[in-house]
Amino acid sequence: MKIYFPGLGLIVCIILVYLCGLIVTTFIGKWLWNKVDSLFNSIPVVGQMYKGIKEILGYDTSTETVFKQVVLLPAYGGCGEELGLVTNSFTKDNVNKIEVFVPGSPAPTSGRLVVIDKEKVKILDTNASETFKTMISMGKTDMLKDNFNN
């Protein structure tokens, strides 16, 4: 005797997605993610690519991450502001300067490098991964709005 329950597959799928989210956000999930992360890092060729991708996307939390801060800098031509990612800072002639990568939108893998006085930029309270999400979605996130409310 077969029992047919319409929507059972959908209900089971929702429960499985919920349980996966619950596991990932708990202590056990974080421990498991750290194990998977260290496994990827230990594979000779894949580990270097994985580390590079994490750095570029802003998910690396080490001090040697590619993008140090997110800033707003005056746009080329002086009309508006652009999002930029600080890659380096230095002092020249007693002036603090920063090197800022200004990615293109919606394809942030290309862009230009700008050297600018640190006093001319506004430092945003966000990270590189959120900035990339904003650029890929062409501004359809609240990241910038939240930073202007401060």
Summary of the structure (lengths in Angstrom):
residues: 150
radius of gyration: 21.2
end to end distance: 64.1
largest distance: 86.0
contacts: 355
relative contact order: 0.10
helix: 44%
strand: 25%
